[in-house]
Amino acid sequence: MLKEVNDLDLVNNLSDYKVSFNQFNKVLGFFIDDTIVGFLDYSVIYDRLEVNYIFVKEKYRRQNIAYRLLSYIINNYDYENITLEVNINNIKAINLYKKLDFKIVATRPNYYNGVDGYLMERRVS
Ligand SMILES: CC(C)(COP(=O)(O)OP(=O)(O)OC[C@H]1O[C@@H](n2cnc3c(N)ncnc32)[C@H](O)[C@@H]1OP(=O)(O)O)[C@@H](O)C(=O)NCCC(=O)NCCS
């Protein structure tokens, strides 16, 4: 079940990535039996969306949870485009984004401490 998360302790105990709120971002959680097993941290910046981070607990991977988290924002906002940066070696995540029609639009040299990142974008079709 998808649910907006306001208590950051819930997500900040799941992975090394730490979320903090600012005026733009929101967190969507994926819950199984009231336990959070994955989340999407994203920003709504006027007519653009940005994916800041997506994470699913190892045991629950490959069950379409990340796909459903991203599909929610794709289907529930009016936006010009959605962008994100991803480590060029993160094949799982790149495949996930490609499956949801994100395209690689630029390479960001050294974006991840010596490793390049891709800028990926999904435009309204
Ligand atoms: C990337 C991540 C969020 C995917 O979560 P998930 O719930 O397992 O993904 P889904 O089950 O929704 O998979 C959807 C698609 O993603 C791709 N994918 C997911 N896991 C993959 C893997 N192990 N190998 C290759 N492709 C993979 C596939 O295209 C998959 O579609 P398919 O099952 O039809 O082949 C998860 O592996 C994770 O939390 N990784 C660590 C955090 C991370 O790297 N986040 C991205 C930061 S930019």
The ligand as an SDF file (V2000), in Angstrom:
LIG
                    3D

 48 50  0  0  0  0  0  0  0  0999 V2000
   16.6940    0.1050   -7.8010 C   0  0  0  0  0  0  0  0  0  0  0  0
   15.6360   -0.4240   -6.8210 C   0  0  0  0  0  0  0  0  0  0  0  0
   14.9030    0.7550   -6.1650 C   0  0  0  0  0  0  0  0  0  0  0  0
   14.6170   -1.2830   -7.6200 C   0  0  0  0  0  0  0  0  0  0  0  0
   13.5790   -1.6770   -6.7400 O   0  0  0  0  0  0  0  0  0  0  0  0
   12.6310   -2.9420   -7.0360 P   0  0  0  0  0  0  0  0  0  0  0  0
   11.3800   -2.7670   -6.2290 O   0  0  0  0  0  0  0  0  0  0  0  0
   13.4020   -4.1850   -6.8410 O   0  0  0  0  0  0  0  0  0  0  0  0
   12.3210   -2.7650   -8.5830 O   0  0  0  0  0  0  0  0  0  0  0  0
   11.0520   -3.3630   -9.3530 P   0  0  0  0  0  0  0  0  0  0  0  0
   10.7160   -4.7240   -8.8470 O   0  0  0  0  0  0  0  0  0  0  0  0
    9.9520   -2.3530   -9.3430 O   0  0  0  0  0  0  0  0  0  0  0  0
   11.6460   -3.5260  -10.8150 O   0  0  0  0  0  0  0  0  0  0  0  0
   11.2030   -2.7460  -11.9170 C   0  0  0  0  0  0  0  0  0  0  0  0
   12.2460   -2.8380  -13.0380 C   0  0  0  0  0  0  0  0  0  0  0  0
   13.5190   -2.3680  -12.5770 O   0  0  0  0  0  0  0  0  0  0  0  0
   14.5830   -3.1030  -13.2080 C   0  0  0  0  0  0  0  0  0  0  0  0
   15.3090   -3.8880  -12.2050 N   0  0  0  0  0  0  0  0  0  0  0  0
   15.0080   -3.9990  -10.8830 C   0  0  0  0  0  0  0  0  0  0  0  0
   15.9000   -4.8180  -10.2720 N   0  0  0  0  0  0  0  0  0  0  0  0
   16.7740   -5.2030  -11.2160 C   0  0  0  0  0  0  0  0  0  0  0  0
   17.9080   -6.0680  -11.2040 C   0  0  0  0  0  0  0  0  0  0  0  0
   18.3070   -6.6900  -10.0640 N   0  0  0  0  0  0  0  0  0  0  0  0
   18.5820   -6.2620  -12.3500 N   0  0  0  0  0  0  0  0  0  0  0  0
   18.2070   -5.6550  -13.5080 C   0  0  0  0  0  0  0  0  0  0  0  0
   17.1080   -4.8370  -13.5920 N   0  0  0  0  0  0  0  0  0  0  0  0
   16.4050   -4.6250  -12.4530 C   0  0  0  0  0  0  0  0  0  0  0  0
   13.8910   -4.0330  -14.1880 C   0  0  0  0  0  0  0  0  0  0  0  0
   13.7130   -3.3390  -15.4180 O   0  0  0  0  0  0  0  0  0  0  0  0
   12.5530   -4.2350  -13.5220 C   0  0  0  0  0  0  0  0  0  0  0  0
   11.5400   -4.6470  -14.4050 O   0  0  0  0  0  0  0  0  0  0  0  0
   11.3430   -6.2370  -14.6990 P   0  0  0  0  0  0  0  0  0  0  0  0
   11.1400   -6.8880  -13.3630 O   0  0  0  0  0  0  0  0  0  0  0  0
   10.1450   -6.2820  -15.5930 O   0  0  0  0  0  0  0  0  0  0  0  0
   12.6140   -6.6950  -15.3590 O   0  0  0  0  0  0  0  0  0  0  0  0
   16.2710   -1.3410   -5.7200 C   0  0  0  0  0  0  0  0  0  0  0  0
   17.1160   -2.2840   -6.3350 O   0  0  0  0  0  0  0  0  0  0  0  0
   17.0690   -0.5770   -4.6580 C   0  0  0  0  0  0  0  0  0  0  0  0
   16.5120   -0.1370   -3.6380 O   0  0  0  0  0  0  0  0  0  0  0  0
   18.3860   -0.3910   -4.8860 N   0  0  0  0  0  0  0  0  0  0  0  0
   19.2510    0.3570   -3.9330 C   0  0  0  0  0  0  0  0  0  0  0  0
   18.9370    1.8500   -3.9520 C   0  0  0  0  0  0  0  0  0  0  0  0
   19.1750    2.4540   -5.3160 C   0  0  0  0  0  0  0  0  0  0  0  0
   20.1310    2.1530   -6.0260 O   0  0  0  0  0  0  0  0  0  0  0  0
   18.2860    3.4100   -5.6820 N   0  0  0  0  0  0  0  0  0  0  0  0
   18.3830    4.1630   -6.9260 C   0  0  0  0  0  0  0  0  0  0  0  0
   19.1190    5.4530   -6.6580 C   0  0  0  0  0  0  0  0  0  0  0  0
   19.1610    6.4560   -8.1310 S   0  0  0  0  0  0  0  0  0  0  0  0
  1  2  1  0
  2  3  1  0
  2  4  1  0
  2 36  1  0
  4  5  1  0
  5  6  1  0
  6  7  2  0
  6  8  1  0
  6  9  1  0
  9 10  1  0
 10 11  2  0
 10 12  1  0
 10 13  1  0
 13 14  1  0
 14 15  1  0
 15 16  1  0
 15 30  1  0
 16 17  1  0
 17 18  1  0
 17 28  1  0
 18 19  1  0
 18 27  1  0
 19 20  2  0
 20 21  1  0
 21 22  1  0
 21 27  2  0
 22 23  1  0
 22 24  2  0
 24 25  1  0
 25 26  2  0
 26 27  1  0
 28 29  1  0
 28 30  1  0
 30 31  1  0
 31 32  1  0
 32 33  2  0
 32 34  1  0
 32 35  1  0
 36 37  1  0
 36 38  1  0
 38 39  2  0
 38 40  1  0
 40 41  1  0
 41 42  1  0
 42 43  1  0
 43 44  2  0
 43 45  1  0
 45 46  1  0
 46 47  1  0
 47 48  1  0
M  END
$$$$
